Structures are given as C-alpha cells and as structure tokens.
Amino acid sequence: MSTVIAVCRSDEKGVTKEVVAEVTLKEDYGVENDAHADSVTHRQVSLLATESIEKMRDLGLDVGPGDFAENITTEGIELSSLMPGTRLSVGEEVTLEITQIGKECHSGCAILKLTGKCIMPKEGVFARVIRGGVIHAGDAIKTTH
C-alpha cells in the first residue's frame, strides 16, 4: 500500500521544508501557507518518495522528509514512473493530478548546497490540486487515472 510518510511546508522558496502534523490543500492553489502555492503554476504541490531520499542517505547524507523542499513524502509508489495526467487520491478528500516529473534546480538552491546533489530533477514529481482537503502522515495514496 502507498502512504504519506510526511507533509511539509515552508514560508520561503528555495529552502528545506518543515515537517508538520497536517497540511490543507486548496483546490487549484496548493498547500495553504506554503511559499510554492500558486494558482498560476502547474507545480502547486511537490512529492518525493522516501525511497528516493534513501538513495541519498546511502551516499552518506543525513537527509529526511522536507529536506528536498517537497510538500508530500511518500512510500510505496514509484512517483517518477507516473505519467502527467495521472490522478492520485490522497487520504479521504484530496485529489492531485500529476503535471510534471522532475525539474531543474535553480541557481543558489539551498537543497543542492545542503546535500551537494539534488534528486528533485529526476525523481521529484509535481501536481496540481483537483480537489482540496486535509492530509497527514499515514494517509493512503491511490492512483485513480
């Protein structure tokens, strides 16, 4: 079963995110009170698999959920294999639609400075919020196509 391992937010762009108890996702906007939330962009929410974070730990880096500025850390779902347009049901209320796989790190990226390497360009996934709601660690994730 695929699950949410952590939910994260930050007040600024380009920094690691803080793990919080829960986040509220707003339809066609993103995570409430998160610097990346925006009704204009298709990258309203970012997701990263804990399996990807483990790859970085295997390189000797002390990293965990939120360190790559992801909003949702997952387990048990191969995010980078999902096609744009795939929908995910998260918890009881939220529906996300995958819009982009990977992204180029911007110059001065705090994550790249912290870790020396960033996995978001190949393994980070971005989505827009189709249906909002509250999510927290332990919520189930299902693909709904």
TAQUIMO-V261114 format. One record per run of one state. SS is the DSSP state (a for helix, b for strand, c for the rest). FROM is the first residue (numbers start at 0). TO is the last residue. If there is no record, write none. Layout:
[[SS,FROM,TO] [SS,FROM,TO]]
This chain:
[[c,0,0] [b,1,8] [c,9,16] [b,17,19] [c,20,20] [b,21,25] [c,26,28] [b,29,30] [c,31,43] [b,44,48] [a,49,57] [c,58,70] [b,71,74] [c,75,77] [a,78,80] [c,81,85] [b,86,89] [c,90,92] [b,93,100] [c,101,108] [a,109,114] [c,115,118] [a,119,122] [c,123,123] [b,124,130] [c,131,131] [b,132,135] [c,136,138] [b,139,142] [c,143,144]]
